[in-house]
């Protein structure tokens, strides 16, 4: 397959409209288009086309038991594809368009290949202008997981998409670096309560401002049980992983620094470090993730740094184990999966 690589700087420009028209035509005809969102790049296909959704799984090498998210242009469009509720519209008013995905009972129009055989469907209304314009132009829901080979770190830049997807998709739209850097928050509605299945930029505390009863699924922090079926993307035991082994260090800063200095004597280490640690770890391959307290910077940089670390051909990648509060919960969730739950207490 020949992959077109195109760039959009201004979604309102005449040349951008032509690109979006062509991209929408590809999707309506059953093809694959990669597009930017505010979270990560998405690998899009017609969310109502059973065969098109199968192409997504093939392009990613993704297990077919891992459900997809359908992307819509306005929150009200969810009515066409699932059975909504008052809680959904409360969430939509607070967080949409934006980085929130809501799982609800699906309608028959959505094929089971999209939902991995589940009777529910995950729905998101992205805030990114290019994503929203593409959905409007196609006038159908776009099923789209992250645009990476299955298991690898999600791409937040088009050049990383090209590394994974050239020859596997019809078109890649370069819309610049993604703003947030972590995939959307995913919640499932159960009556008058919510269950958080994947944390993201819409935090647990923010969800509690809308719904009084918000539970955190055990799979957010732990491995799926044997034979447990994933209810949403990103619940697999190992996910978002670099090629080199990632080890998360759990301990106070002095102990972490001492441990790293000892490891640097024997191994070629890549270290996702805080900006404040650059001077004391200067002999290692350093990948600064931001100032210690700047969790938004950590989220924005994480997947890019994991990919960059692989280019250094190191024996091991080390990173701090994140805290579990606020946006830290999303970082913890992604990093324990990227590390295959390898945590070293120091």
Buried (B, 14 or more C-beta within 10 A) or exposed (E): EEBBBBEBEEBEEEEBBEBBEBBBEBBBEBBBBBBBBBBBBBBBBBBBBEEBBBBBBEBBEBEEEBBBBBBBBEBEBBEEBBBBBEBBBEBBEBBBBBBBBBBBEBEEEBBBBBBBEBEBBBBBBBBBBBBBBBBBBBEBBBBBBBBBBBBBBBBBBBEBBBBBBEEBBBBBBBBBBBBBBBBBBBBBBEEEBBBBBBBBBBBBEBBEEBBEEBBBBEBBBEBBEEEEEBBBBBBBEBBBBBEBBBBBBEBEEEEBBEBBBEBBEEEBBBBBBBBEBEEEBEEBBBBBBBEBEBBBBBBBBBBBBBBBBBEBEBEBBBBBBBEBEBBBBBBBBBBBBBBBBEEBEB
